Amino acid sequence: MDVNKIRKVCRVVRIVVGLALIITGVVLDNAWFYLGVIPLIAGLINFCPLCIITKQCDLPQEKQE
C-alpha cells in the first residue's frame, strides 16, 4: 500500500467535504456550516487530526543505524 497516494487522496477528500459542508450550510441558512471549516483547513494545510489519533496515515519512518 502506498501511503503517499492515500495522503494525497485524503487531502482532496477533506477539501471537498469541507467546501460541501460550507456550501450546504450557507444555502440552508444554517450555522452548522462552520463545521466545514475544520476539514477545509485540515486539507489546505495538509494536517489530519485523525491521523494523529489512529496512526493510519503516518509516513513510513526511515531506519536509523
PDB file of N, CA, C, O and CB in Angstrom:
ATOM      1  N   MET A   1       0.846  -1.170   0.000  1.00  0.00           N
ATOM      2  CA  MET A   1       0.000   0.000   0.000  1.00  0.00           C
ATOM      3  C   MET A   1       0.896   1.240   0.000  1.00  0.00           C
ATOM      4  O   MET A   1       1.823   1.342   0.804  1.00  0.00           O
ATOM      5  CB  MET A   1      -0.965  -0.006   1.222  1.00  0.00           C
ATOM      6  N   ASP A   2       0.617   2.168  -0.896  1.00  0.00           N
ATOM      7  CA  ASP A   2       1.411   3.383  -0.997  1.00  0.00           C
ATOM      8  C   ASP A   2       0.765   4.478  -0.152  1.00  0.00           C
ATOM      9  O   ASP A   2      -0.293   5.006  -0.494  1.00  0.00           O
ATOM     10  CB  ASP A   2       1.547   3.835  -2.476  1.00  0.00           C
ATOM     11  N   VAL A   3       1.416   4.802   0.947  1.00  0.00           N
ATOM     12  CA  VAL A   3       0.878   5.772   1.894  1.00  0.00           C
ATOM     13  C   VAL A   3       0.809   7.163   1.276  1.00  0.00           C
ATOM     14  O   VAL A   3      -0.104   7.927   1.589  1.00  0.00           O
ATOM     15  CB  VAL A   3       1.727   5.803   3.164  1.00  0.00           C
ATOM     16  N   ASN A   4       1.753   7.507   0.406  1.00  0.00           N
ATOM     17  CA  ASN A   4       1.740   8.840  -0.214  1.00  0.00           C
ATOM     18  C   ASN A   4       0.491   9.046  -1.056  1.00  0.00           C
ATOM     19  O   ASN A   4      -0.069  10.143  -1.068  1.00  0.00           O
ATOM     20  CB  ASN A   4       2.987   9.041  -1.080  1.00  0.00           C
ATOM     21  N   LYS A   5       0.043   8.010  -1.763  1.00  0.00           N
ATOM     22  CA  LYS A   5      -1.177   8.127  -2.562  1.00  0.00           C
ATOM     23  C   LYS A   5      -2.387   8.308  -1.660  1.00  0.00           C
ATOM     24  O   LYS A   5      -3.290   9.081  -1.981  1.00  0.00           O
ATOM     25  CB  LYS A   5      -1.363   6.890  -3.457  1.00  0.00           C
ATOM     26  N   ILE A   6      -2.413   7.609  -0.541  1.00  0.00           N
ATOM     27  CA  ILE A   6      -3.532   7.743   0.398  1.00  0.00           C
ATOM     28  C   ILE A   6      -3.583   9.166   0.941  1.00  0.00           C
ATOM     29  O   ILE A   6      -4.659   9.757   1.029  1.00  0.00           O
ATOM     30  CB  ILE A   6      -3.403   6.723   1.561  1.00  0.00           C
ATOM     31  N   ARG A   7      -2.440   9.713   1.301  1.00  0.00           N
ATOM     32  CA  ARG A   7      -2.412  11.075   1.840  1.00  0.00           C
ATOM     33  C   ARG A   7      -2.905  12.085   0.813  1.00  0.00           C
ATOM     34  O   ARG A   7      -3.616  13.023   1.172  1.00  0.00           O
ATOM     35  CB  ARG A   7      -0.999  11.440   2.294  1.00  0.00           C
ATOM     36  N   LYS A   8      -2.541  11.914  -0.465  1.00  0.00           N
ATOM     37  CA  LYS A   8      -2.992  12.845  -1.499  1.00  0.00           C
ATOM     38  C   LYS A   8      -4.505  12.752  -1.680  1.00  0.00           C
ATOM     39  O   LYS A   8      -5.180  13.773  -1.818  1.00  0.00           O
ATOM     40  CB  LYS A   8      -2.276  12.560  -2.834  1.00  0.00           C
ATOM     41  N   VAL A   9      -5.032  11.540  -1.678  1.00  0.00           N
ATOM     42  CA  VAL A   9      -6.477  11.365  -1.838  1.00  0.00           C
ATOM     43  C   VAL A   9      -7.210  11.912  -0.619  1.00  0.00           C
ATOM     44  O   VAL A   9      -8.240  12.571  -0.760  1.00  0.00           O
ATOM     45  CB  VAL A   9      -6.827   9.876  -2.052  1.00  0.00           C
ATOM     46  N   CYS A  10      -6.693  11.646   0.564  1.00  0.00           N
ATOM     47  CA  CYS A  10      -7.334  12.144   1.791  1.00  0.00           C
ATOM     48  C   CYS A  10      -7.374  13.668   1.812  1.00  0.00           C
ATOM     49  O   CYS A  10      -8.355  14.265   2.256  1.00  0.00           O
ATOM     50  CB  CYS A  10      -6.592  11.623   3.035  1.00  0.00           C
ATOM     51  N   ARG A  11      -6.316  14.285   1.335  1.00  0.00           N
ATOM     52  CA  ARG A  11      -6.267  15.747   1.326  1.00  0.00           C
ATOM     53  C   ARG A  11      -7.361  16.311   0.422  1.00  0.00           C
ATOM     54  O   ARG A  11      -8.056  17.255   0.799  1.00  0.00           O
ATOM     55  CB  ARG A  11      -4.882  16.241   0.862  1.00  0.00           C
ATOM     56  N   VAL A  12      -7.512  15.739  -0.757  1.00  0.00           N
ATOM     57  CA  VAL A  12      -8.544  16.197  -1.688  1.00  0.00           C
ATOM     58  C   VAL A  12      -9.932  15.951  -1.101  1.00  0.00           C
ATOM     59  O   VAL A  12     -10.813  16.805  -1.204  1.00  0.00           O
ATOM     60  CB  VAL A  12      -8.404  15.483  -3.054  1.00  0.00           C
ATOM     61  N   VAL A  13     -10.124  14.800  -0.492  1.00  0.00           N
ATOM     62  CA  VAL A  13     -11.427  14.477   0.107  1.00  0.00           C
ATOM     63  C   VAL A  13     -11.760  15.456   1.222  1.00  0.00           C
ATOM     64  O   VAL A  13     -12.900  15.910   1.319  1.00  0.00           O
ATOM     65  CB  VAL A  13     -11.436  13.035   0.651  1.00  0.00           C
ATOM     66  N   ARG A  14     -10.790  15.790   2.063  1.00  0.00           N
ATOM     67  CA  ARG A  14     -11.041  16.752   3.148  1.00  0.00           C
ATOM     68  C   ARG A  14     -11.443  18.116   2.601  1.00  0.00           C
ATOM     69  O   ARG A  14     -12.354  18.750   3.133  1.00  0.00           O
ATOM     70  CB  ARG A  14      -9.798  16.894   4.034  1.00  0.00           C
ATOM     71  N   ILE A  15     -10.774  18.573   1.544  1.00  0.00           N
ATOM     72  CA  ILE A  15     -11.109  19.875   0.955  1.00  0.00           C
ATOM     73  C   ILE A  15     -12.513  19.856   0.370  1.00  0.00           C
ATOM     74  O   ILE A  15     -13.287  20.789   0.579  1.00  0.00           O
ATOM     75  CB  ILE A  15     -10.089  20.256  -0.132  1.00  0.00           C
ATOM     76  N   VAL A  16     -12.842  18.802  -0.358  1.00  0.00           N
ATOM     77  CA  VAL A  16     -14.162  18.703  -0.988  1.00  0.00           C
ATOM     78  C   VAL A  16     -15.259  18.611   0.069  1.00  0.00           C
ATOM     79  O   VAL A  16     -16.287  19.278  -0.052  1.00  0.00           O
ATOM     80  CB  VAL A  16     -14.225  17.479  -1.925  1.00  0.00           C
ATOM     81  N   VAL A  17     -15.058  17.802   1.098  1.00  0.00           N
ATOM     82  CA  VAL A  17     -16.061  17.674   2.159  1.00  0.00           C
ATOM     83  C   VAL A  17     -16.227  19.005   2.894  1.00  0.00           C
ATOM     84  O   VAL A  17     -17.348  19.401   3.215  1.00  0.00           O
ATOM     85  CB  VAL A  17     -15.662  16.555   3.154  1.00  0.00           C
ATOM     86  N   GLY A  18     -15.131  19.685   3.158  1.00  0.00           N
ATOM     87  CA  GLY A  18     -15.213  20.980   3.822  1.00  0.00           C
ATOM     88  C   GLY A  18     -16.000  21.993   3.010  1.00  0.00           C
ATOM     89  O   GLY A  18     -16.862  22.691   3.543  1.00  0.00           O
ATOM     90  N   LEU A  19     -15.703  22.073   1.718  1.00  0.00           N
ATOM     91  CA  LEU A  19     -16.440  23.004   0.857  1.00  0.00           C
ATOM     92  C   LEU A  19     -17.908  22.623   0.750  1.00  0.00           C
ATOM     93  O   LEU A  19     -18.777  23.495   0.738  1.00  0.00           O
ATOM     94  CB  LEU A  19     -15.816  23.049  -0.533  1.00  0.00           C
ATOM     95  N   ALA A  20     -18.190  21.320   0.671  1.00  0.00           N
ATOM     96  CA  ALA A  20     -19.580  20.872   0.574  1.00  0.00           C
ATOM     97  C   ALA A  20     -20.363  21.234   1.838  1.00  0.00           C
ATOM     98  O   ALA A  20     -21.513  21.665   1.752  1.00  0.00           O
ATOM     99  CB  ALA A  20     -19.637  19.354   0.333  1.00  0.00           C
ATOM    100  N   LEU A  21     -19.757  21.064   2.992  1.00  0.00           N
ATOM    101  CA  LEU A  21     -20.440  21.424   4.238  1.00  0.00           C
ATOM    102  C   LEU A  21     -20.674  22.925   4.338  1.00  0.00           C
ATOM    103  O   LEU A  21     -21.732  23.362   4.790  1.00  0.00           O
ATOM    104  CB  LEU A  21     -19.633  20.947   5.440  1.00  0.00           C
ATOM    105  N   ILE A  22     -19.697  23.709   3.920  1.00  0.00           N
ATOM    106  CA  ILE A  22     -19.848  25.166   3.970  1.00  0.00           C
ATOM    107  C   ILE A  22     -20.946  25.620   3.013  1.00  0.00           C
ATOM    108  O   ILE A  22     -21.797  26.428   3.387  1.00  0.00           O
ATOM    109  CB  ILE A  22     -18.513  25.863   3.622  1.00  0.00           C
ATOM    110  N   ILE A  23     -20.936  25.114   1.793  1.00  0.00           N
ATOM    111  CA  ILE A  23     -21.949  25.498   0.800  1.00  0.00           C
ATOM    112  C   ILE A  23     -23.337  25.075   1.261  1.00  0.00           C
ATOM    113  O   ILE A  23     -24.291  25.843   1.138  1.00  0.00           O
ATOM    114  CB  ILE A  23     -21.632  24.870  -0.573  1.00  0.00           C
ATOM    115  N   THR A  24     -23.458  23.859   1.791  1.00  0.00           N
ATOM    116  CA  THR A  24     -24.754  23.384   2.282  1.00  0.00           C
ATOM    117  C   THR A  24     -25.257  24.251   3.431  1.00  0.00           C
ATOM    118  O   THR A  24     -26.437  24.597   3.477  1.00  0.00           O
ATOM    119  CB  THR A  24     -24.653  21.922   2.734  1.00  0.00           C
ATOM    120  N   GLY A  25     -24.381  24.600   4.345  1.00  0.00           N
ATOM    121  CA  GLY A  25     -24.787  25.444   5.467  1.00  0.00           C
ATOM    122  C   GLY A  25     -25.216  26.826   5.042  1.00  0.00           C
ATOM    123  O   GLY A  25     -26.166  27.381   5.594  1.00  0.00           O
ATOM    124  N   VAL A  26     -24.522  27.396   4.057  1.00  0.00           N
ATOM    125  CA  VAL A  26     -24.885  28.737   3.582  1.00  0.00           C
ATOM    126  C   VAL A  26     -26.210  28.700   2.822  1.00  0.00           C
ATOM    127  O   VAL A  26     -27.057  29.576   3.003  1.00  0.00           O
ATOM    128  CB  VAL A  26     -23.771  29.311   2.679  1.00  0.00           C
ATOM    129  N   VAL A  27     -26.387  27.688   1.974  1.00  0.00           N
ATOM    130  CA  VAL A  27     -27.623  27.586   1.200  1.00  0.00           C
ATOM    131  C   VAL A  27     -28.830  27.357   2.106  1.00  0.00           C
ATOM    132  O   VAL A  27     -29.894  27.936   1.886  1.00  0.00           O
ATOM    133  CB  VAL A  27     -27.516  26.454   0.178  1.00  0.00           C
ATOM    134  N   LEU A  28     -28.666  26.520   3.114  1.00  0.00           N
ATOM    135  CA  LEU A  28     -29.771  26.230   4.024  1.00  0.00           C
ATOM    136  C   LEU A  28     -29.894  27.252   5.149  1.00  0.00           C
ATOM    137  O   LEU A  28     -30.770  27.128   6.005  1.00  0.00           O
ATOM    138  CB  LEU A  28     -29.601  24.854   4.613  1.00  0.00           C
ATOM    139  N   ASP A  29     -29.020  28.264   5.154  1.00  0.00           N
ATOM    140  CA  ASP A  29     -29.023  29.306   6.170  1.00  0.00           C
ATOM    141  C   ASP A  29     -28.940  28.701   7.577  1.00  0.00           C
ATOM    142  O   ASP A  29     -29.756  28.980   8.455  1.00  0.00           O
ATOM    143  CB  ASP A  29     -30.281  30.173   6.036  1.00  0.00           C
ATOM    144  N   ASN A  30     -27.921  27.865   7.745  1.00  0.00           N
ATOM    145  CA  ASN A  30     -27.723  27.142   8.989  1.00  0.00           C
ATOM    146  C   ASN A  30     -26.324  27.438   9.511  1.00  0.00           C
ATOM    147  O   ASN A  30     -25.381  27.526   8.724  1.00  0.00           O
ATOM    148  CB  ASN A  30     -27.932  25.617   8.791  1.00  0.00           C
ATOM    149  N   ALA A  31     -26.175  27.591  10.801  1.00  0.00           N
ATOM    150  CA  ALA A  31     -24.868  27.901  11.390  1.00  0.00           C
ATOM    151  C   ALA A  31     -23.929  26.697  11.396  1.00  0.00           C
ATOM    152  O   ALA A  31     -22.752  26.848  11.724  1.00  0.00           O
ATOM    153  CB  ALA A  31     -25.048  28.409  12.808  1.00  0.00           C
ATOM    154  N   TRP A  32     -24.413  25.518  11.045  1.00  0.00           N
ATOM    155  CA  TRP A  32     -23.568  24.328  11.031  1.00  0.00           C
ATOM    156  C   TRP A  32     -22.517  24.376   9.935  1.00  0.00           C
ATOM    157  O   TRP A  32     -21.655  23.498   9.880  1.00  0.00           O
ATOM    158  CB  TRP A  32     -24.418  23.096  10.862  1.00  0.00           C
ATOM    159  N   PHE A  33     -22.563  25.385   9.054  1.00  0.00           N
ATOM    160  CA  PHE A  33     -21.554  25.460   8.007  1.00  0.00           C
ATOM    161  C   PHE A  33     -20.167  25.693   8.589  1.00  0.00           C
ATOM    162  O   PHE A  33     -19.163  25.446   7.921  1.00  0.00           O
ATOM    163  CB  PHE A  33     -21.898  26.566   7.021  1.00  0.00           C
ATOM    164  N   TYR A  34     -20.104  26.169   9.836  1.00  0.00           N
ATOM    165  CA  TYR A  34     -18.809  26.336  10.487  1.00  0.00           C
ATOM    166  C   TYR A  34     -18.094  24.995  10.659  1.00  0.00           C
ATOM    167  O   TYR A  34     -16.866  24.944  10.731  1.00  0.00           O
ATOM    168  CB  TYR A  34     -18.984  27.015  11.845  1.00  0.00           C
ATOM    169  N   LEU A  35     -18.859  23.928  10.723  1.00  0.00           N
ATOM    170  CA  LEU A  35     -18.282  22.594  10.843  1.00  0.00           C
ATOM    171  C   LEU A  35     -17.432  22.255   9.618  1.00  0.00           C
ATOM    172  O   LEU A  35     -16.473  21.492   9.737  1.00  0.00           O
ATOM    173  CB  LEU A  35     -19.389  21.547  11.027  1.00  0.00           C
ATOM    174  N   GLY A  36     -17.753  22.793   8.464  1.00  0.00           N
ATOM    175  CA  GLY A  36     -16.995  22.538   7.245  1.00  0.00           C
ATOM    176  C   GLY A  36     -15.638  23.207   7.223  1.00  0.00           C
ATOM    177  O   GLY A  36     -14.782  22.851   6.414  1.00  0.00           O
ATOM    178  N   VAL A  37     -15.432  24.171   8.101  1.00  0.00           N
ATOM    179  CA  VAL A  37     -14.153  24.882   8.148  1.00  0.00           C
ATOM    180  C   VAL A  37     -13.037  23.940   8.626  1.00  0.00           C
ATOM    181  O   VAL A  37     -11.894  24.059   8.183  1.00  0.00           O
ATOM    182  CB  VAL A  37     -14.253  26.120   9.081  1.00  0.00           C
ATOM    183  N   ILE A  38     -13.362  23.021   9.514  1.00  0.00           N
ATOM    184  CA  ILE A  38     -12.346  22.125  10.077  1.00  0.00           C
ATOM    185  C   ILE A  38     -11.717  21.238   9.006  1.00  0.00           C
ATOM    186  O   ILE A  38     -10.493  21.251   8.871  1.00  0.00           O
ATOM    187  CB  ILE A  38     -12.960  21.255  11.173  1.00  0.00           C
ATOM    188  N   PRO A  39     -12.496  20.460   8.227  1.00  0.00           N
ATOM    189  CA  PRO A  39     -11.843  19.650   7.197  1.00  0.00           C
ATOM    190  C   PRO A  39     -11.222  20.493   6.086  1.00  0.00           C
ATOM    191  O   PRO A  39     -10.233  20.079   5.481  1.00  0.00           O
ATOM    192  CB  PRO A  39     -12.838  18.684   6.598  1.00  0.00           C
ATOM    193  N   LEU A  40     -11.784  21.662   5.810  1.00  0.00           N
ATOM    194  CA  LEU A  40     -11.219  22.524   4.781  1.00  0.00           C
ATOM    195  C   LEU A  40      -9.823  22.992   5.182  1.00  0.00           C
ATOM    196  O   LEU A  40      -8.890  22.902   4.385  1.00  0.00           O
ATOM    197  CB  LEU A  40     -12.134  23.730   4.525  1.00  0.00           C
ATOM    198  N   ILE A  41      -9.672  23.480   6.384  1.00  0.00           N
ATOM    199  CA  ILE A  41      -8.358  23.927   6.857  1.00  0.00           C
ATOM    200  C   ILE A  41      -7.396  22.750   6.954  1.00  0.00           C
ATOM    201  O   ILE A  41      -6.223  22.872   6.604  1.00  0.00           O
ATOM    202  CB  ILE A  41      -8.482  24.625   8.225  1.00  0.00           C
ATOM    203  N   ALA A  42      -7.894  21.612   7.429  1.00  0.00           N
ATOM    204  CA  ALA A  42      -7.044  20.422   7.539  1.00  0.00           C
ATOM    205  C   ALA A  42      -6.533  20.000   6.165  1.00  0.00           C
ATOM    206  O   ALA A  42      -5.382  19.583   6.033  1.00  0.00           O
ATOM    207  CB  ALA A  42      -7.817  19.262   8.199  1.00  0.00           C
ATOM    208  N   GLY A  43      -7.368  20.103   5.154  1.00  0.00           N
ATOM    209  CA  GLY A  43      -6.936  19.742   3.803  1.00  0.00           C
ATOM    210  C   GLY A  43      -5.988  20.758   3.204  1.00  0.00           C
ATOM    211  O   GLY A  43      -5.047  20.389   2.502  1.00  0.00           O
ATOM    212  N   LEU A  44      -6.220  22.023   3.467  1.00  0.00           N
ATOM    213  CA  LEU A  44      -5.372  23.068   2.891  1.00  0.00           C
ATOM    214  C   LEU A  44      -3.966  23.065   3.481  1.00  0.00           C
ATOM    215  O   LEU A  44      -2.991  23.308   2.770  1.00  0.00           O
ATOM    216  CB  LEU A  44      -6.010  24.426   3.102  1.00  0.00           C
ATOM    217  N   ILE A  45      -3.861  22.790   4.779  1.00  0.00           N
ATOM    218  CA  ILE A  45      -2.528  22.791   5.385  1.00  0.00           C
ATOM    219  C   ILE A  45      -1.930  21.382   5.466  1.00  0.00           C
ATOM    220  O   ILE A  45      -0.846  21.188   6.015  1.00  0.00           O
ATOM    221  CB  ILE A  45      -2.591  23.406   6.781  1.00  0.00           C
ATOM    222  N   ASN A  46      -2.660  20.394   4.905  1.00  0.00           N
ATOM    223  CA  ASN A  46      -2.202  19.004   4.858  1.00  0.00           C
ATOM    224  C   ASN A  46      -1.932  18.459   6.263  1.00  0.00           C
ATOM    225  O   ASN A  46      -0.876  17.889   6.536  1.00  0.00           O
ATOM    226  CB  ASN A  46      -0.934  18.891   3.998  1.00  0.00           C
ATOM    227  N   PHE A  47      -2.899  18.647   7.127  1.00  0.00           N
ATOM    228  CA  PHE A  47      -2.819  18.169   8.508  1.00  0.00           C
ATOM    229  C   PHE A  47      -4.108  17.431   8.819  1.00  0.00           C
ATOM    230  O   PHE A  47      -5.200  17.950   8.586  1.00  0.00           O
ATOM    231  CB  PHE A  47      -2.584  19.348   9.516  1.00  0.00           C
ATOM    232  N   CYS A  48      -3.983  16.238   9.339  1.00  0.00           N
ATOM    233  CA  CYS A  48      -5.167  15.444   9.642  1.00  0.00           C
ATOM    234  C   CYS A  48      -5.172  15.076  11.123  1.00  0.00           C
ATOM    235  O   CYS A  48      -4.330  14.292  11.560  1.00  0.00           O
ATOM    236  CB  CYS A  48      -5.217  14.172   8.762  1.00  0.00           C
ATOM    237  N   PRO A  49      -6.097  15.622  11.899  1.00  0.00           N
ATOM    238  CA  PRO A  49      -6.155  15.278  13.314  1.00  0.00           C
ATOM    239  C   PRO A  49      -6.435  13.788  13.542  1.00  0.00           C
ATOM    240  O   PRO A  49      -5.951  13.214  14.517  1.00  0.00           O
ATOM    241  CB  PRO A  49      -7.218  16.112  14.000  1.00  0.00           C
ATOM    242  N   LEU A  50      -7.207  13.162  12.657  1.00  0.00           N
ATOM    243  CA  LEU A  50      -7.490  11.735  12.814  1.00  0.00           C
ATOM    244  C   LEU A  50      -6.252  10.878  12.599  1.00  0.00           C
ATOM    245  O   LEU A  50      -6.139   9.800  13.182  1.00  0.00           O
ATOM    246  CB  LEU A  50      -8.577  11.311  11.848  1.00  0.00           C
ATOM    247  N   CYS A  51      -5.332  11.337  11.778  1.00  0.00           N
ATOM    248  CA  CYS A  51      -4.103  10.575  11.556  1.00  0.00           C
ATOM    249  C   CYS A  51      -3.258  10.512  12.823  1.00  0.00           C
ATOM    250  O   CYS A  51      -2.568   9.520  13.060  1.00  0.00           O
ATOM    251  CB  CYS A  51      -3.290  11.193  10.413  1.00  0.00           C
ATOM    252  N   ILE A  52      -3.305  11.546  13.623  1.00  0.00           N
ATOM    253  CA  ILE A  52      -2.562  11.544  14.882  1.00  0.00           C
ATOM    254  C   ILE A  52      -3.178  10.532  15.842  1.00  0.00           C
ATOM    255  O   ILE A  52      -2.459   9.822  16.546  1.00  0.00           O
ATOM    256  CB  ILE A  52      -2.548  12.957  15.517  1.00  0.00           C
ATOM    257  N   ILE A  53      -4.494  10.466  15.872  1.00  0.00           N
ATOM    258  CA  ILE A  53      -5.184   9.568  16.790  1.00  0.00           C
ATOM    259  C   ILE A  53      -5.066   8.108  16.342  1.00  0.00           C
ATOM    260  O   ILE A  53      -4.760   7.232  17.150  1.00  0.00           O
ATOM    261  CB  ILE A  53      -6.656   9.964  16.904  1.00  0.00           C
ATOM    262  N   THR A  54      -5.309   7.850  15.050  1.00  0.00           N
ATOM    263  CA  THR A  54      -5.361   6.474  14.570  1.00  0.00           C
ATOM    264  C   THR A  54      -4.020   5.926  14.104  1.00  0.00           C
ATOM    265  O   THR A  54      -3.852   4.710  14.017  1.00  0.00           O
ATOM    266  CB  THR A  54      -6.336   6.377  13.458  1.00  0.00           C
ATOM    267  N   LYS A  55      -3.071   6.788  13.804  1.00  0.00           N
ATOM    268  CA  LYS A  55      -1.748   6.398  13.302  1.00  0.00           C
ATOM    269  C   LYS A  55      -1.832   5.635  11.979  1.00  0.00           C
ATOM    270  O   LYS A  55      -0.926   4.865  11.658  1.00  0.00           O
ATOM    271  CB  LYS A  55      -1.029   5.543  14.341  1.00  0.00           C
ATOM    272  N   GLN A  56      -2.905   5.836  11.205  1.00  0.00           N
ATOM    273  CA  GLN A  56      -3.093   5.136   9.945  1.00  0.00           C
ATOM    274  C   GLN A  56      -2.448   5.846   8.767  1.00  0.00           C
ATOM    275  O   GLN A  56      -2.078   5.191   7.793  1.00  0.00           O
ATOM    276  CB  GLN A  56      -4.551   4.956   9.681  1.00  0.00           C
ATOM    277  N   CYS A  57      -2.303   7.141   8.823  1.00  0.00           N
ATOM    278  CA  CYS A  57      -1.807   7.915   7.689  1.00  0.00           C
ATOM    279  C   CYS A  57      -0.335   8.272   7.806  1.00  0.00           C
ATOM    280  O   CYS A  57       0.186   9.001   6.962  1.00  0.00           O
ATOM    281  CB  CYS A  57      -2.610   9.169   7.543  1.00  0.00           C
ATOM    282  N   ASP A  58       0.343   7.780   8.824  1.00  0.00           N
ATOM    283  CA  ASP A  58       1.735   8.157   9.025  1.00  0.00           C
ATOM    284  C   ASP A  58       2.614   7.668   7.895  1.00  0.00           C
ATOM    285  O   ASP A  58       2.439   6.562   7.384  1.00  0.00           O
ATOM    286  CB  ASP A  58       2.241   7.615  10.341  1.00  0.00           C
ATOM    287  N   LEU A  59       3.556   8.500   7.513  1.00  0.00           N
ATOM    288  CA  LEU A  59       4.528   8.100   6.521  1.00  0.00           C
ATOM    289  C   LEU A  59       5.517   7.133   7.152  1.00  0.00           C
ATOM    290  O   LEU A  59       5.839   7.259   8.333  1.00  0.00           O
ATOM    291  CB  LEU A  59       5.253   9.324   5.933  1.00  0.00           C
ATOM    292  N   PRO A  60       5.999   6.174   6.378  1.00  0.00           N
ATOM    293  CA  PRO A  60       6.941   5.224   6.950  1.00  0.00           C
ATOM    294  C   PRO A  60       8.232   5.926   7.381  1.00  0.00           C
ATOM    295  O   PRO A  60       8.743   6.801   6.683  1.00  0.00           O
ATOM    296  CB  PRO A  60       7.251   4.111   5.942  1.00  0.00           C
ATOM    297  N   GLN A  61       8.736   5.529   8.529  1.00  0.00           N
ATOM    298  CA  GLN A  61       9.958   6.114   9.069  1.00  0.00           C
ATOM    299  C   GLN A  61      11.160   5.405   8.483  1.00  0.00           C
ATOM    300  O   GLN A  61      11.144   4.190   8.284  1.00  0.00           O
ATOM    301  CB  GLN A  61       9.979   6.034  10.608  1.00  0.00           C
ATOM    302  N   GLU A  62      12.206   6.174   8.209  1.00  0.00           N
ATOM    303  CA  GLU A  62      13.438   5.581   7.718  1.00  0.00           C
ATOM    304  C   GLU A  62      14.187   4.950   8.876  1.00  0.00           C
ATOM    305  O   GLU A  62      14.170   5.460   9.997  1.00  0.00           O
ATOM    306  CB  GLU A  62      14.313   6.632   7.006  1.00  0.00           C
ATOM    307  N   LYS A  63      14.838   3.844   8.595  1.00  0.00           N
ATOM    308  CA  LYS A  63      15.601   3.153   9.628  1.00  0.00           C
ATOM    309  C   LYS A  63      16.885   3.909   9.909  1.00  0.00           C
ATOM    310  O   LYS A  63      17.612   4.280   8.987  1.00  0.00           O
ATOM    311  CB  LYS A  63      15.908   1.704   9.211  1.00  0.00           C
ATOM    312  N   GLN A  64      17.162   4.136  11.190  1.00  0.00           N
ATOM    313  CA  GLN A  64      18.410   4.794  11.568  1.00  0.00           C
ATOM    314  C   GLN A  64      19.332   3.758  12.175  1.00  0.00           C
ATOM    315  O   GLN A  64      18.934   2.967  13.030  1.00  0.00           O
ATOM    316  CB  GLN A  64      18.159   5.966  12.562  1.00  0.00           C
ATOM    317  N   GLU A  65      20.552   3.780  11.724  1.00  0.00           N
ATOM    318  CA  GLU A  65      21.506   2.775  12.218  1.00  0.00           C
ATOM    319  C   GLU A  65      22.572   3.408  13.059  1.00  0.00           C
ATOM    320  O   GLU A  65      23.458   2.714  13.558  1.00  0.00           O
ATOM    321  CB  GLU A  65      22.147   2.024  11.067  1.00  0.00           C
TER     322      GLU A  65
END
